Amino acid sequence: MTGDPLWSIFLNACLINNFVLAYFLGLCPFLGVSGQLATAFRMGVAVMFVMLVSSVCAFGIQQALVALDAPYLRLISFIVVIASTVQLVEMFIKKTSPTLFRALGIFLPLITTNCAILGLALFQTNKAFAFLECLAYALGAGAGFTLALLLMAGLREKLDLAEVPDRARGTALSLVLAGLLSIAFMGFAGLGG
C-alpha cells in the first residue's frame, strides 16, 4: 500500500504518467484506430475494460504467487490472463456489434499484445498497490488511454477538413500530432511524484 489517496493514483495514471503520451505504450491502436471519434471511443472503452479485468486478475495472481513463493511465473501468468480477457471482449463485440468489430479490424485482437495492458499489470505489482489502489490505477490508465485516443481522433478529424501539403499527409502528420500531444502532456509531469 502506497498511502496515496485514490484520486491521486487515478489522476497520476490518467494525466501525469499517461501510458500513451508519457510512457509511449500502446502506440499501435493509438495511431491505427484514432481516425474517427466513435471508433476511438469504443476502442478506448474496450481497452479500459481489459485493463480493469487484467488489473484485478494481476492483483490476485501476485498474491497467489507470493504465497506459493513462485514470483518467476508472474509474467507468463499475466500474459495468459490478458489474452483470455481480450478473447472474451472480442467475442462479445463480435456478437453485439458486428459493424464495430469490422471497424476495429486487426486492432481488436492486437489488444492482447498491447504493451500498455501488460505494463499496467507489471507497474501495479512493482508499486505494491492494495486492491482499491489497483482499481484506481487501472481506471486512471484506461481513462488516460481513452483520452489520448479521443484527442488524437478529434485532431485527425479536424485536419481532414484542412488543407495540408501532400508531403505532410498521412503517417507524417499523425506522428507530428502524437509528438505535440506528448509534449502537451509532459506539462503535467511537474504535478506528479
Stockholm file with secondary structure:
# STOCKHOLM 1.0

chainA/1-193         MTGDPLWSIFLNACLINNFVLAYFLGLCPFLGVSGQLATAFRMGVAVMFVMLVSSVCAFGIQQALVALDAPYLRLISFIVVIASTVQLVEMFIKKTSPTLFRALGIFLPLITTNCAILGLALFQTNKAFAFLECLAYALGAGAGFTLALLLMAGLREKLDLAEVPDRARGTALSLVLAGLLSIAFMGFAGLGG
#=GR chainA/1-193 SS CCCCCHHHHHHIIIIITCTTTTSCCCHHHHHHSTTSHHHHHHHHHHHHHHHHHHHHHHHHHHHHHHHTTCGGGHHHHHHHHHHHHHHHHHHHHHHHCHHHHHHHGGGTGGGGGCHHHHHHHHHHHHTTCCHHHHHHHHHHHHHHHHHHHHHHHHHHHHHHSSCCCGGGTTHHHHHHHHHHHHHHHHGGGGGCC
#=GC SS_cons         CCCCCHHHHHHIIIIITCTTTTSCCCHHHHHHSTTSHHHHHHHHHHHHHHHHHHHHHHHHHHHHHHHTTCGGGHHHHHHHHHHHHHHHHHHHHHHHCHHHHHHHGGGTGGGGGCHHHHHHHHHHHHTTCCHHHHHHHHHHHHHHHHHHHHHHHHHHHHHHSSCCCGGGTTHHHHHHHHHHHHHHHHGGGGGCC
//
